[in-house]
Amino acid sequence: MDMSMGGMSMGGPDEFQTTNMGLAHDFWYIIAAVLGFMALCRLVNLYKSRTRLQKRFANSVQYPTKPSNQFLEIWATLTALIRESSYPQLYVPSSWFSWMTPPPLGRVITLLVYWAIIISMMTANAIKHDAFFWERIGFRNAWITVMQMPLLYLLASKCSIIGLIAGTGHERLNWLHRWVGRTMFVTAAVHGWHFIAEWQRAGILDFQMKMMGIVKYGFAAWAVLGWTLISGFAPLRRLGYEFFVLQHLVSAVLFIWLVYVHVPAAARWNVWFSIGALCFDRACRTVLLVWQNIKFRPNRSRCKGGQRIGHFAQIRAVGDSITVINIKDVHFKWKAGQHLYLWMPAIGPVEAHPYTIACAHQLPETCICNSIQLVVRKHGGFSKRLHERAVKDHGKGRKGNYTVFVSGPYGMPPRLDIYETVILISASTGASFTLAILEDLLANAKTNCIKRINFLLTTKQGEEIDFYVKRLHEFLDGAREVGIELLVHVAITRSDSTSVPPTSVLPTTTEGRSSSRSSSWGSNLGDREKRSGTTGGGRDVEDKALSLTPRRPLSDAGSTDSHVHHSTTRPDIAAFIRAPVEATGGETKVVVCGGPSLVAKVRNCVASLADERAVHKGTGAQGIGLFVEEYSF
């Protein structure tokens, strides 16, 4: 395959290949250095966390989350500077063009640095106007393209080695996976264009296209890369998410084969690296799938969960848009905020969809036996068929019993036990993420630094959150028992909503209301079928609260505790975040789960407030961290 007579193969003169291979090795040295730095940061943060928890048990320390020595003070200042420069985001407020919203500033800076490295390698000692000008740049960009290929596949892995080292879930690396693919498309275009231009100038273009088979493979690989780029744009991806996933997998395998037959032997280590990354990911996921769906010694006496293959599950429709799935007696553990992939052959024979596990612990005196409960909002495709089947089963008097398979759990949720104040913001079924975290924090209150939690749940329709509101009232009682101040605000922003009668509404204020929070106005939940879920350490679907019969108003759903506020207006996000931040003497963490509009709003509010208060810059103001879980499928 290695053509030495001006072909599009990546061999070329020895001086080209030696230099180009050196640049490819340098690229991976840079990647290794970045991962090493991120691992070092994780170690420092681990040291900080242990220091805070140790101080928490020292009764003489009033604010254990404050830096306790000069090193941690410097680290806190650097962290604050990075946060303030990475959080801001511009949002495009158009229903047609919101998908064109640029990444937050931190990701933009990351991309600019990445592109600076790529461009410098594309051009370093390559732009010389001599007889080899076109070939030199063509060969150079061939190597620049193929050296990025393993990174592309590593970033796409669900069992991600990069994520394990960096301390992040695969879903939070997916944006970089897409941008690396787009960068490869550009560098591959530069590679091909320079060879075509040279052949055209020499008058041998037609000859080369007919005689050199590797050229055709190169064009095919570039076309596959272009197709994955176009089909990956949000509007097309949402037209048929199941089809997108299937064709994306086929394209990934086809691309590897086309590149393999196109490049010379000296460059195939990049292809084998990519194959290794793909196979490792698939092998790990297969092991997880088998382990989590086969019970070698099932206990058939426990909660109908004793089947050997798969899991027994029940589905139940709640209102016009919510379906609850209760998966009985799972034999694996999870962390609050993680998600899993659900495969229900009876409804989606070849589909597996991600849902958040929203409950962290098994509640006492229930028959759940470590069951998982998922709350799914109806969009299109699988979620629509699921809801229709649940309605149909209810109409025929059936309980809706099915066999399901799960893969996961995936994701690395934020560590919140080392903060004094936690602010949880969610839109609609995004509460599956924040409620699981809330439950976990309350269950471990004796071993964390948290003193107060502010919770905002917002939606357009009250029926979407009845399930969550009932649990929130239960958590209020639990918070009082463990000595944590919990303030809750529920906002239903659609004025024609019948779930909250006007007489029960408490107005939203812009000051002093640390329980007010909003999120539903821009959530655009249809953007993704990453359906939020709930783990059912909580309630069986046989619970009367999950029936199709008309439900009571939210205002009557539980206690009349003054710490629960209802409104039919959109609360002021900035004021809601500011109140608890100004009331705390330690560090604050904001967690948001919602659509692009809500996420951008929270990002900008946190960045603006941190800059205004000059946190960790000599003012005495403590840090404000942010964790984002965005609807992005």
N, C-alpha and C positions, 0 to 999 in steps of 0.2 A: 504493500500500500504506500510505501514511502517513495514518492516521486521526486527525483532530483533535478528535473528539467523544467522548473518553473511551474509545477503543478500546484494545486491547492492543498496538497498534503502539508503537514507541519514540519517536514524535515528541513529542507533548504540547506544552504551552505552551513558548514560546521560552526562557523562563528555565530551565525544566527541561532542555531539550536542550543549552543552552550550558554549564550546570554539569556535566551528565552527560558530555558530550563532553570537557570539560576533565579530568574524573577519569579517563576512558579513556586520554587522552594521558599523564596523570601516571603511570598504571600502567605504561605502556611505557617511560617515562623511568626508573622504578624498576628495571625489568627490565634496561634498558641499563646503568644504573649498577652493578648487581650483576655483570653480565657483564664490565664494565670492571674492576671490583675483582678478579674472579677471574683475568682476563688479567694484571693487575698482579702478583698472587700468583705466577702461573706465571713471570713474568719474574724475580721475586726468587728463586724456587726454582732457576731456570736459572742465575742468578748464583752461588747457593750450590753447585750441582753442579759448575760449572766451577772454582770455587775449590777444592773438595775434590779434583778430579782433578788440578789443577795441583800441589797439595800432595802428592798421592800419588807424584809423580815426584821430589819432593824427598826424598832419602834421609835427611835429618836430621829429618824430621817423623815421629814414631812413630805418632800418631793423626790422620791427615788428615781424618777425619770429624768432628772436634771443631770448634766455631765458632772462627774465626781472628781475628775482630775484634768490636768492641762491637755493631755493627749486627747481625751474624749471631747474637750471643748473645741480643740482644733478640728477634730473629726466632725463634730456637729456643725461647725461653721462651713466646712467644705460641703457637707451634705446639704445644708440649707441653700448654698449657692447653686449647686447642681439642680436641686428641686425647683428653685425659682426660674431657672433658665430652661428647664425641660417640660414644665407643666402647661404653659399657655398653648392655646389652640384656636385657630380661626375656623369658624363654622359657616358653611354655606346654607343659609336659611331658605332653601327652595325644595319643594317636594320632588321636582324633576332633576335637580342637580346636587342634592345633598350628598350623593355618593362621591362627588368631587371634592368634598371637604379634605383639606390637606392633613397630614399627620401632625401630631403635637410637635412643639418646637424641639423637644429632646430627640425625637426620631428624625426630624429634619436635619439636625446637627449631625446625628449618626450617619445619615445617608450622605451628607456633604463630605464628611471625613472619608467614608468608604469610596465615594466617587473620586476624591482627590488622590487616593492611593491607586485606584484603577487607572485614572488618566495619566498619572505620573509613570506608571509601568507601561502604558500604551505608547508613550512618547519618548521615554528615556533613551537617549542616544540612537533614536530610530529615524529622526527627521534629518536626513542628509540627502541633499539633491545630487545624487550620483546615479550610476546605472542600476543600482539595486534599490532605489527609493521605494518603488511600489511593492517589490517582493519583501523587503525588510519589514514594512509596516503590516503587510498581509500576514506574514508568518508570526510577527509579534502578537497581533490581535487574535490569531488562532490560539496561541498559548494562553493569552489573557482570558479567552472565553472558556477553554476547557479546564483551566486551573480553578475556576469558580464552581465547576460542576459538582464536586463532592460537597461543597458548602450548601449548595442548593438542596441536595437530598438530605443532608444532616438537619437542616432547618425544617424540613418537612416531616421529620420523624415524630411520631407520638411518644415513643420511648426514646426521648431525645438525650443524647450524651451531652450536647451543648447546654441544654436546659438543666441537666443534673449538675453540671459544673457551675453554671451561672446562677442556679437557684430560681429558675422560672419554669412555668409550664409551656408545653409545646404550642398552645394556642396563642401565647404571648410572643412567640417567635415567628408566627405565620406571616406577619406584615413584612418582616425582613426577607423571608423566603420569596415572597412575591417580587420585592424590589431587586433582589439578586437575580431572579429570572429575567426581569426587564433589562437589567444592566447587561446580562449575557446576550440578550437579543441585539442590543446596540453594538457591542463589541464584535459579535459574529457578523453583523452587517458590515462593519468596517473591514473586517477580515476578507469577506467575499468581494466587496466592492473594489478593493485595491487590486485583487487578482484580475477581476473582470476588466478593470480599467487598463491594466498592463497588457492583457491579451488583445483588447480592442486596439490599443495603440500599435501593437505589433502585427495586427491583422490576422491573428490565429484564434480568435474567439470561437468561431464555429468548429474548428478542428478540435480544440480542447474540450468543448462541450460534448462532442461525439465520441472522442477517443478515451477520455478519462472518466471511468465510472465513479471514482470517488467524488467527483464534482457533484454528481447527481445526489449522492448520499448526503453531501454537505448541504445542498439546497433543501433536501427533504428534512434534515434535522433542523435547519433554520425555520422552515415552514411550521414544523411541529411546535417549536418554541414560540413562534408568533401566534399560533392558534391558542396555546395555553395562556399567553398574555391577554389576548382579546377575550377569550371565554372566561377569564378570571375577573373581568370587570364586574362590579357589583350588580348592575342592572341585568346583565346576561346571566350571571350566576344565579340570581333569584328567580329567573323564569322557570328553571327546573333544576333545583339543587341536587336531586338524586342523579339526574343525567350528568350534571357537572362533575360530581364525584367519580362516577363510572368512567367517563371519557378522560378525566384527569389522570386516573390510574393507568389507563391504556396508553395515554400520551407519554407518561413518565417512563414506562418500559420501552416503548417504541423509540423514544429519544435516546436512551442508553444504547440500544442496538445500532441506530444510525450513526451515532458519534463513534462507536467502536469500529465500525467498518470504514469510517472516514479518516480517522487520525492514524498516524504512524505508530509503530510499536513503542517508540520512546515516550509517547504521550499517553499510552493506554493505562498507566498506573492511576491516572485521574479517573478513568472509567471504572477500573476495578475498585477504586476507593468508593465511588458512588454506588456500585453494586453491593459492596460490603455494607455500606450504610443502610441501603434499602433492605437487604436480607436480614441484618441485625434487628432492624425495627420490626419487620414482619415476624421474625422468630420470637421476639419478646412478646409481641401482641398475641401470637398464637398460644404461647405458654400461659399468658394471663387469661386468655379466653377459655382454655381447657381447665385451668385451676379454678376459675370462678364460676364455671357452669357445670362441673361434674363433682358430685358428692360421692366419694367412695364408700362412706358409711353414713348414709342419710338417716336422720332420726325422724321417722314417720309419725311420731307422736306430737311433733312440735308445729303448731300453727299451720297445718296443711303445707308446710314447706319441705317435706321430706322426700321429694322426688329426686331421682338420681341424676337425670340429665336436664339441664336448664333449671328454671325457677318458676314456681307457681305464682301467678299474678292475677289481680282483679282490676278491672277498669270501671270507672263510674263517671258519668257526665255531671257537671255542676253548672247549671245555667246554660247559656247559649254559646259559651266560648271556652270553658275550662273542662279539662278531663283530668281525673286523678287516677294514677296507676299505683297500685300497692303490690310490691314484689316481696313475697313472703320468705322469711328466714334465710337471709343471705349469710354466707359463712366467711365473709372477708370484712376488713375494716376500712374506714375512710376518714378523711379530715373534713371539717366544716368548710364549705366552699368548693369542694372538688366536684367533678362531673364524670359521668360515665356515658358510654354508648349503648343504646338500647336496640335490640333486634327482636321484633315481634313477628315471626313468620306468618301468622294468620292474617295480619293486616299489611305488612310490608315484607314480602318474601325475600327480597334481596337488599333491604335497606337497613342501615344502622344509623341512628340519630343521637346527637349529644344532648343530654339534659343535666341540669345542675342537681346535685343531691343537697337538699335544703335542710335536713335535720341531722344534727350531729350525734344525738344520743338516744338510746332507748329509754322511753319514759317508764317509770315504775307503774305497776298495777295495770299493764296493758297486755294484750294477747299478741303483740306484734313479733316478739322474739327476734330482734335485730333485723327488722324488715326495712325496706327502702320505699319511700313514697315519692312519686314524681308528679308535679303539677304542670300540665301541658296546656298552653294557650293555642287555640285553633287558628291556624293560618291557612296554608294550602297543603296539598300533597298528603304526606303521612299523617300529620296532626289533624287534618280535616277528616280523613278516613277514620282515624282513631275516635274522634268525637262522634261521628255518625254511627260507628259501631256501638259505642257506649249508649247512645240514645236508643238505638234499635234493641239492644239487650234489655234495657230498662223497660221499654214498651212491651216486650214479650215476657217480662217477669223473670228473665235470666239474671244471674249474678255477674256475668261477664268474666268467666274464668279462662285464663290463657296460659300458655307456656312461653316464656321469654328468655332471652339470653342477653348477657351484659358483658361489656368489656371496659376495663378501667379498675379503679378510679384514676382519673388523670387530673393534672393541674397541681400547682403549688400555691395555695391560698396565702394571704398575708399573715404574718405573725403579729398579733395584736395585744398579747398579754403583757407587753413591755411599755404600753402607753397609759397615761393617766386618764385621758378622755378619748372616746371613740365615737365618731359620727357616722352613722349608717344611712345611706340614701339609696332608695330603689324605686323603680317604676314598674307597676303592675306585677307580673310574675317574676320580675327581677328580685322580688322579695324572697324567692326561694334561696337565693345566694345570701342575702343579708340576714335572713331569719336563722339560717343554719349557724352563721357566725355568732349572732346574738345568743343563741342557745348554748353554744360552746363556751362563750365567755362567762355566762352565768353559772354554768356547771363547774367551771374551774376558777371561780371567783377567789377562793382561798389561796390560790397559788399565782395570781397575777397582780399587776400594779393598777388595775382599772378602778376608778372611783365613780365615773359617770359615763353614761351612754345615751346619746340622742339618736332617735330613730325616725326617719321619714319614709312613709309609704304613700305613693301617689298613683293615681290611675284616672282614666276617663270614665270608666263604668264601675260602680260599686260592686257588682256581682263578681268581678274579676278578683277581688281581694277579700271577700268575706271569709274565705278559708284562712287567710293570713291574719286578719284582724282578731279572730277568735283566739289564735295562738298568742298574739301579742298581749292580750289581756291576761293570759296564763303566765307569761313571762314577767309581767309587772309584779305579780305576787312573788315570783321567784326572786326577782331583783331586791325586793324589800327584805326578804329573808337573809340574803347574803350581804346586804349593806351597800349595794350599788344603786346610785341614783339613775333611774331609767325614765326618760321623757319620750313620749311617742306622739307623732302628728300624722294624721291620715287625711290626705287631700284628694277629693274627687272633683276633678276640674270640669266635667261636663255638666252644664247647668241644668239639662233636662234629666239628669240622673234621678231615678226614683229610689235609689238605695239609701240615701240620706235625706230625710225630710228637712225642709228649711228650718223648722223649729228646733232641730237638734244641732244645728251648726254653731260652732264656736268660731268667731272671726279670727283671721290671721293678722298678727301684728308684725311690725318690722323691727321691733326692739324687744329685748328681754324675753323672747319666746324661744328658748333653746330646744323646744320640742317641735318646732315648725320645720317642715321640709317638703320640697316638692320635686316631682320628677316626671310627670307623665306627659307634659305638653309636647315634648319632642322625641319621645321614646321611639316612635316609628317601629313598633315591635315586629311588623311584617318584614323588616330588613333581613331577618335571619331565622332559620329554623333551629337555631340553637335554643331550644325550648328549655325554659327554666324548670327545675324540678324541686322536689321536696323529699327529704328522707323521712321515712315514716317511723322514726323512732316515736313518732307522735300518734297518729290516729289511723285506725283501720277505715277502709272505704265504706264499711258498713255503718259508720258514724252517721247519725241523722243529719248532721250539719252538711253532709255532702249529697243530700238528696236533690231530686229535680223539683221538688215542691217549692212554692214561693218562700223566700227567706225573710226573716225579720230585718228591719233596718240595722245598719251598722251601729247606730247609736244605742241599740238595745242588745248588742251582741255580747256584752260582758259587763264588767264593772263600770261604775261611773267615776273612776279614779280621775282626779284633776290632772294627772300626768298624761292623760290621753286626750288629744284635741282633734276634732273633726272640722274640716272646712270644705267649701266648694269653690275656693279660689286658689290660684297658684301662689304658694308662699314665696317669699323673697329668699332665694337660695343664699345670697351673700349674707343677709342678716341672720339667717338660720345657722350658718357656719360660724359667723363672727361671735355670736353670743356665748357658746360653750368654750370657744378658744380664749376669749377674754376672761372667762371665769376660772380657767384652769391655771395651776401653777407649774405644771409639767408639760410634757409633749403630747400632741394631739395627732390622731390618725383619722383621716377621712376615707371612707370606703363607699364607692358609688357603683351601682349596677343599673344600667339603663341604655337608652338609645343615644345616637350621636349628639343630639341637641343637649340633652341633660349632661352628658359626659363633658362636652366642651364648656358648658356653663360652670360646672363644678371645677374643672381644671383652671379656668380663668379666675374664678373666685378665690381658690386656694392660693394661686400664684400672686394675685393682687394683695391679698391679706398678709401673706408672708412678707412681701416686699414692703408693705405699709408699716408693719410692725418691726421690720428689720430684725428678724429672728436670728439669734445667736451672733449678733453683731454689736454686742456691748449694751444693748437696751434692756436686757433681762428677759426679753420675750423668748419663749421656747419654741421648738420646731413644730411644723405642721406637715405631716406626711400625707400622701395620697395613693390609694390603690384603686385601679379602674378595671371593671369587668363590663365590657361593652358588647351589645348585640352587634355582631359583625359578620354573620354568615350570609 
